[in-house]
Amino acid sequence: MATTHGARGAGTHAPSAKRQWAEGLTVFAAVSLMIVGVLDILRGVMGIAEDDVFVTTQDYVFQFDLTAWGWTHLVLGALAVLVSLGLVRGALWARVAGVVIAGLLIIANFLSLPYYPVWSVVMIAFSGFIVWALCVARPGSRSGR
């Protein structure tokens, strides 16, 4: 008969499908957050360098200097990469921070829609998937990590 407690050792059974699915979502969120972070760092560098890939807009309510947007994306991207490393290690703080960082990335990309519209929508979608993956997977579902 299968044991229902969390004992580890010779009698431990293979993780349940639910646990494997939750671990898979956490890995998905970690890798996605790492990719989003690196891409946001690159976007930040483009903004700081005032690259010509950005759309120039007039009369935008949230108009900031392109360099300021660059630094914002660079910092958020660096934080996303650091948090993704914590997610890979299975840290609970990283799960909470991942949701917060992904939420901030959604807001930053929404506010920068007029500057880089298509890419902002793509980043909003990726960040939304990250929030979903981190919220759906149960924090206690790690298997011995």
Secondary structure, DSSP 8 states (H G I E B T S, - for coil): ----S---STT-----HHHHHHHHHHHHHHHHHHHHHHHHHHHHHHHHTT-TTS---SS-TT---HHHHHHHHHHHHHHHHHHHHHHHTT-HHHHHHHHHHHHHHHHHHHHTTTTSHHHHHHHHHHHHHHHHHHHHS-GGG----
